[in-house]
Amino acid sequence: MKWQIKFLRNAIFGIFPRDLQERLRKIKRALVPYGDEFDLWTLRQGLRQVGMLRRTGCDLAGKNYLEIGTGWSPIIPLLFSLVGCKSLILVDRQRLISQYTFVETYKNFLIHKEEISRDLQIAVSDIESIFSRLPGLSVEAALSQLNIQYVAPFDLLKNNFPDQSLDVITSRAVFEHIPPSVIGNIFRECKRLLRYGGVMCHLIDNSDHWEHGDKSICRLNFLKYSPRTFRFISSMNPLDYQNRLRHSQYKAMMEDAGFKVIFDESTPDERTIASLDSLKIHPSFRQFTKEDMAILSSYFVAKKVC
């Protein structure tokens, strides 16, 4: 689908009051259930997050964990549950996990149990044992069985969680949808919540999300627009918002909040670097190197140091 068509469709949808938008989403999910195709990409990114944390020496067993922006399917938190996190809190700005999406998630964990077992270094029989207890339970009861608490709707900047009550905070494909000023506040809140030496692990998609559905444009096509023009484009529907921050900016914001980036597995995309020669980048991005602009996926582990 051409991105302009999707933009117009989402802009019209964004005109509706929020409560009507929620009702329309529920109707859509009743007719076309989310989860007919398991998100194997998210599963593998979650496995990658566990691996990143382990490579920094983080033993996840017995840890208190929080995921920011879980979405429809709690794929990544279930992985952290499997590796032994003691308690897990999942938060979303709106409630998205349903009975259907949760059941589809753990069913597919059993389908992919061999890959999960290999990457997490746990026995297949342990995976089968854990998920065999869940059929027939409500989503709330099943999450409780796994020591998981789902809190939604939720605003991380208005919470009553105790200081230094967490060990690990993660997110996947969330921060690119949050305004820069809010991101700085979230990182500072993460610092408050984490114990000394606690870690954040964030996967951030720095590419133009319109390109995901329209391969006729460059993966950094959105960098050609002025801040004013892009603000107009992305403000029509909150679900379309992208902040266009580059990799180095996220790293600087983490450091400003009192974290040290101890693992950065982020590399420029060579094809995107080449495409920048023909893409007219707006002057507001000229301070960034081509390599920085062409990091399409950021993989960070940051440790609380002060």
FITORNU-160126 format. One record per atom (N, C-alpha, C): residue in one letter; x, y, z. Coordinates in pm, whole numbers, plus 50000, padded with zeros to 5 digits. Layout:
N
AXYZ
...
This chain:
306
M500844988050000
M500005000050000
M500885012550000
K500605021849910
K501335034449908
K501155041650042
W502265047550091
W502205053350225
W501215064850232
Q501045072050120
Q500095083150122
Q498665078450146
I498315066850089
I496965061450109
I496775057350255
K497795050550310
K497705046550450
K497625058850540
F498375069350504
F498335081650582
F496925087450585
L496275088250468
L494925093850461
L493935085250540
R494065072050528
R493175063150602
R493315065250752
N494585065750800
N494815067450943
N494435081450991
A494595091350902
A494225104950939
A492715105950962
I491945099450875
I490485099350892
I490115092151021
F490775080851046
F490515073351169
F490855081751292
G491915089851281
G492365098051394
G491395109251430
I490485112551339
I489495123051367
I488475118251470
F488225105051473
F487205099651562
F487625101151708
P486675103051800
P486995103351943
P487685090451986
R488535091252089
R489335079752131
R488465067752169
D487335070252238
D486495058852279
D485885051752158
L485555059552053
L485035053451931
L486145045651860
Q487365050851861
Q488485043651802
Q488665030051870
E488545029952002
E488695017452076
E487605007452038
R486375012152024
R485275003151987
R485474997551847
L485955006051755
L486195001551618
L487304991151613
R488354993151697
R489424983151701
R488914969751751
K488054970051852
K487514957551906
K486664950351802
I485884958051726
I485074952051620
I485974945751515
K487044952951478
K487984947651378
K488604934751427
R489044934551554
R489704922651608
R488714910951620
A487434913851640
A486454903051645
A486264896851507
L486334905151403
L486154900251267
L487424894251211
V488574900851239
V489874896151191
V490804895451311
P490804884251383
P491584883251508
P493074885551486
Y493644893451576
Y495084895451575
Y495744882751626
G496764878351559
G497484866651606
G497334854651516
D496614856051401
D496534844951308
D497914841151256
E498804850951247
E500174848251210
E501064852451328
F501744842651387
F502594845351502
F503754854351459
D504094863951544
D505164873351512
D506504867151547
L507014859151454
L508284852251476
L509434862151489
W509324873551420
W510364883851427
W510484889251570
T509344891751635
T509384896451774
T509974885851866
L509604873351844
L510184862451924
L511704862651914
R512214863951795
R513674863551776
R514344876051830
Q513664887351826
Q514224899251888
Q514244897852040
G513214891452096
G513214888852239
G514334879552280
L514554869152201
L515684860152226
L517004867752219
R517064877152126
R518264885452114
R518454894152237
Q517374899652291
Q517484907852411
Q518024899752529
V517494887652546
V518014879052654
V519494876552632
G519884873752508
G521294871452479
G522164883552505
M521674895452469
M522434907752494
M522674909652643
L521644907552723
L521774909352867
L522734899052926
R522644886852880
R523544876552931
R524994879752896
R525224885352777
R526594888552738
R527174899952819
T526334907852882
T526834918452971
T527004913353114
G526754900453135
G526914894553269
G525674895353355
C524524898353295
C523294899653372
C522644885853389
D522584881153511
D521894868753543
D520434872153570
L519544867353486
L518134871353494
L517334863553597
A517884852853649
A517164844853748
A516894852953874
G515624852953917
G515244859854040
G515114874954028
K515154880253907
K515124894653888
K513674899753877
N513504912453914
N512224919553895
N512294927153764
Y511304924853678
Y511374929053537
Y510164937653501
L510404947353413
L509334955853359
L509514957053209
E508424955153133
E508464958152990
E507584970252961
I508154979752889
I507424991752848
I506804989152711
G505464990052703
G504794988752574
G504744974552520
T504064965752591
T504024951652551
T503264949452420
G502164956552401
G501394954752278
G500414943152288
W500044937752172
W498994927652165
W499404914252223
S500654910452207
S501094897052246
S502304897952338
P502254891652456
P503364892752552
P504504883052521
I504994883552400
I506004874052354
I507304875452433
I507814887752441
I509114889752506
I509034887352657
P508004892152728
P507934888952871
P507864873952900
L507214866252814
L507164851852837
L508564845752829
L509404851152744
L510794846452737
L511534849452867
F511304861452921
F511974865253046
F511424857253163
S510174853153154
S509624844353256
S510294830653250
L510514825653128
L511134812553111
L512564812053166
V513274823453159
V514664823353208
V514764826653356
G513594827753423
G513634828253568
G513394841453637
C512924851653564
C512604864153632
C511534861453739
K511734867353856
K510874864553971
K509504870753958
S509474883353917
S508204890253896
S508334898753771
L507224899853698
L507224906953570
L506034916253564
I506294928753528
I505234938653511
I505234943053365
L504054942653302
L503894946953164
L502994959153164
V503404969753094
V502584981853093
V502324986452950
D501114991852928
D500704997452799
D499875009852824
R499915019252728
R499075031152738
R497595027652725
Q497295016852654
Q495925011852645
Q495964996652651
R494864990752694
R494854976252710
R494764969452574
L495734960952543
L495794954452414
L495764939152424
I496394933552526
I496404918952541
I494974914152567
S494564904052493
S493244898052512
S493404883152537
Q492304876552570
Q492344862052587
Q492864855352460
Y492384859952347
Y492764853852219
Y494264855552193
T494764867952204
T496174870252171
T497094863052267
F496684861952395
F497534855052491
F497604840052461
V496444834052434
V496414819652404
V497214816652278
E497054825052174
E497814822952052
E499314824052078
T499714832752169
T501124834552198
T501724822052260
Y501104816652364
Y501744805152428
Y501584792452344
K500544791552261
K500444780252168
K501624780252071
N501974792052023
N503084792951929
N504434791251996
F504504794252126
F505734790952199
F505984775952194
L504934768052204
L505094753552198
L505484749052057
I504974755951955
I505354752751817
I506834755351795
H507344766251855
H508744770251835
H509624766551954
K509214756452029
K509904753052154
K511344748752133
E511664742652019
E513044738151996
E513974750151982
E513564760251907
E514384772251890
E514514779652023
I513414780852096
I513444787652226
I514374780252322
S514254766952325
S515094758852412
S516564760852381
R516894760752254
R518304762352213
R518854776052252
D518104786452222
D518614799952247
D518634803652395
L517644798952471
L517584802352613
L518354792452700
Q518774781452638
Q519504771052710
Q518684765352826
I517424762252793
I516554755552889
I515954743352821
A515524733552898
A515024721152842
A513664722952777
V513444716052666
V512134716152601
V511054711552698
S511384701752781
S510404696552877
S509974707252977
D510884716453011
D510514727353102
D509534736953035
I509734739852907
I508814748452833
I507434741952827
E507424729152795
E506154721852786
E505434721452920
S506204719453027
S505614718653160
S504954731853201
I505644742953173
I505134756153212
I503844759453137
F503814757353007
F502664761552928
F501524751352930
S501814739152973
S500744729152983
S499774732353096
R500164741153187
R499294744853299
R498294755853263
L498434761853144
L497664773853112
L496324771653040
P496164761052958
P494874759452888
P493684759252984
G492654766552946
G491434767153027
G491414778553126
L492574784853149
L492624796053243
L492284809053173
S491724818453246
S491554832053193
S492924838253175
V492994848653093
V494294855153072
V494844860453203
E493974865453291
E494434870753419
E495014859653506
A494314848153512
A494794836953592
A496084831153535
A496174830453403
A497374825053340
A498584833953366
L498394847053355
L499494856353383
L499934855153528
S498984853653618
S499294852153759
S500134839553783
Q499814828653712
Q500584816253721
Q502044818653688
L502294828153598
L503654831053551
L504284842753627
N503634847253734
N504114858653813
N504174871453730
I503214872853638
I503144884453550
I501954893053588
Q502184906153595
Q501124915853621
Q501014924953498
Y499824925453439
Y499584934153323
Y498824946353369
V499414958153348
V498824970653395
V498544979553274
A497264981453243
A496874989753129
A495404993853148
P495075006253117
P495965016853068
P496895021853177
F498085026453136
F499125029853232
F500025040553174
D500405049953258
D501355060453221
D502585058753310
L503695054953251
L504905052253328
L505365064353408
L505035076353360
L505475088453429
L504535092353543
K503485084453562
K502565086953673
K502305073853745
N503365068053802
N503225055153867
N503595056354015
N503205046254092
N503545046154235
N504435034354271
F505205029554171
F506155018954200
F507255024354293
P507715016354386
P508745021154481
P510085023854412
D510855032854469
D512225035254423
D513025022254429
Q513905020454331
Q514855009454329
Q514174995854352
S513054993754283
S512294981354300
S512464971754183
L513194975854079
L513354967653960
L514814964753931
D515034954053855
D516384950253813
D516594951953663
V515514949753585
V515614949853439
V514394956753380
I514634965753284
I513554972353209
I513864970653061
T512864966052984
T513084964352840
T511964971052760
S512254973052633
S511234977352536
S511664972652398
R510694971552310
R510974968152170
R510064976252079
A510694984251991
A509944992251893
A508905001051959
V509325007852064
V508425016752139
V508915031252134
F510205033452161
F510675047152181
F510605055752056
E510635049851938
E510545057951817
E509165064451802
H508195060051883
H506835065651876
H506565075651989
I507605079652062
I507435088352178
I508175101552153
P507585113052186
P508275125952168
P509575126452247
P510625132852193
P511935133352259
P511885138252402
S511105148652432
S511055153952568
S510505143652666
V509585135452620
V509005125152705
V510005113752726
I510775110452622
I511775099752634
I512775102852744
G513255115152749
G514195119052854
G513605116752992
N512325120253008
N511665118153138
N511505103353169
I511245095153067
I511115080753089
I512435074853133
F513525078853070
F514835073653111
F515145077653256
R514775089853293
R515015094053432
R514135086053530
E512915082853486
E512035074753570
E512575060453581
C513125055353473
C513745042153477
C514905042053577
K515655052753580
K516755053653676
K516215053053818
R515095059753845
R514515059453980
R514065045354017
L513495038253921
L512925025153949
L513975014153962
L515095015753894
L516105005253893
L517015006154016
R517384994454065
R518404993754169
R519744997854111
Y520675001454198
Y522015004754150
Y522594992554077
G523084994753957
G523574983753875
G522504977253790
G521244981753804
G520164976553721
G520364980753576
V519694973853485
V519934976153343
V518644978453265
M518804986053157
M517754987553056
M518244980752929
C517314974552856
C517634968752726
C516554973152628
H516954981352531
H515974987052439
H516334983952294
L515324979652217
L515434977952073
L514584988752008
I515204997051925
I514525008751869
I514625008351717
D513495010151650
D513435010151504
D513555024551456
N514705027851397
N514975041651354
N514595044251209
S513985034651143
S513645036151001
S512295043150984
D512045047450861
D510765053450826
D509715042350826
H508765043050918
H507775032350930
H506815031950811
W506705042950736
W505875042650616
W506485032950514
E507805031450516
E508465022550420
E508115007950446
H507725004650570
H507404990750603
H506324985150510
G505384993750471
G504304989250384
G504384994450242
D505395002750215
D505555008450081
D507035007950042
K507424997249975
K508824994949943
K509325003649828
S508485012449778
S508915021349670
S509705033249724
I509695035149856
I510425046449914
I511635041349992
C512575050350017
C513795047250091
C513475045150239
R514315037450308
R514075034550449
R514305046750538
L514865057450480
L515015070050553
L514285081350481
N513265077950407
N512525087850328
N512045099450415
F511675096750540
F511095107250625
F512105118050665
L513395115850640
L514395126050676
L514455137550576
K513695136650468
K513725147450369
K512765158750405
Y511885156350502
Y510875166350537
Y511375175950645
S510915188050639
S511215197750744
S510515193450872
P511005197950988
P510315194551114
P508845198451112
R508535210051056
R507145214751054
R506275205550968
T506745202150848
T505975193550759
T505775179750819
F506855174150876
F506725160750930
F505855160551055
R505905171251132
R505045172251250
R503575171551208
F503255178251096
F501885177851044
F501515163651000
I502415157250925
I502135143750873
I501905133850986
S502755134651088
S502705124351192
S501725127451305
S501115139151302
S500205142951411
S498755139551382
M498455135251260
M497065132751224
M496475121051302
N497315111251335
N496875099851414
N498035096151506
P497805095851639
P498905092751732
P499615079751702
L498915070051641
L499545057351609
L500585058751499
D500545069851424
D501505072151315
D502715080351360
Y502725084751483
Y503795093751526
Y505155086851524
Q506145093551465
Q507535089251469
Q508375101551503
N509395099751588
N510145111451632
N511365114551545
R511805105151463
R512945106451371
R514285108051443
L514355105151573
L515635105851644
L516605095951584
R517895099451587
R518925090551537
R519595083251653
H520335072951619
H520945064051718
H521745071751824
S522585080951780
S523455088251873
S522645096651972
Q521465101151931
Q520645109252021
Q520085100852135
Y519645088752105
Y519155079852212
Y520275076952312
K521445074152260
K522585071052347
K522895082752439
A522895094952383
A523175106852463
A522105108952570
M520855106252537
M519765108152633
M519875098152748
M520285085952719
M520485076152826
M521615080652919
E522685085352860
E523825089852941
E523455102053024
D522685111052968
D522245122953042
D521365119253161
A520665107853150
A519755103553257
A520475095853368
G521765093153350
G522525086153453
G522815071653424
F522835068053294
F523145054453252
F524445054153173
K525095042753177
K526255040153091
K525865029352992
V526015032152864
V525725022152762
V526855011852764
I526534999652805
I527554989352819
I527524979252705
F526514980252620
F526434971352505
F525684978652395
D526294979552277
D525694986652165
D525944978252040
E524954970252003
E525084961251889
E524304967151772
S524684979251732
S523944986751630
S524904990251517
T524554986351397
T525434988851282
T524674995851170
P525375004351094
P524715010950980
P524355000850872
D523255003650804
D522824995450692
D523505000650565
E524304992050503
E525124996550390
E524275001550272
R523184994750243
R522334999050132
R521715012650161
T521395015050287
T520815028050323
T521855039150312
I523095036250350
I524165046250333
I524265050350186
A524235040550097
A524315043449954
A523125051649906
S521945048849962
S520735055949918
S520745070649960
L521535073850063
L521575087750110
L522195097150008
D522975091749914
D523585100249811
D522535106149718
S521415099349703
S520365104249613
S519145109849687
L519155108749820
L518035113949898
L518375127849950
K517505137349924
K517745151149967
K517355152550114
I518355150850202
I518115151650346
I517855166150387
H516875168150474
H516595181650520
H517775187050602
P518075200050590
P519225205750661
P519245203250812
S518095200850873
S518055198651017
S518755185651058
F519105177150961
F519785164550992
F521255164550947
R521745176150903
R523105176550849
R524185174450954
Q523855175851083
Q524875173751186
Q525195159051209
F524395150151149
F524615135851168
F525445130151053
T526325120751087
T527065113850983
T526125104450908
K526545100450789
K525735090750714
K525585077750792
E526665073850858
E526635061350935
E525625062051048
D525575073351116
D524625075051227
D523185074851174
M522955082051064
M521605082251007
M521185068450959
A522155060350913
A521835047450852
A521765036050953
I521875038851082
I521615028551183
I520095027451194
L519545017251134
L518085015751126
L517505008851249
S518345001151319
S517904994151440
S518944996151549
S518515001651661
S519405003651776
S519194992451877
Y520304986451922
Y520264975852021
Y521124980152139
F520484984552247
F521184990252361
F521014981952487
V522084980752565
V521974977352706
V522654988552782
A521944994552875
A522475005852952
A522345002853101
K523395005953175
K523455002653318
K523365015253402
K522575014553508
K522475025853601
K523785026953678
V524405038653669
V525735040253729
V525775051153837
C524715058753852
C524745069353953
C523325072154002
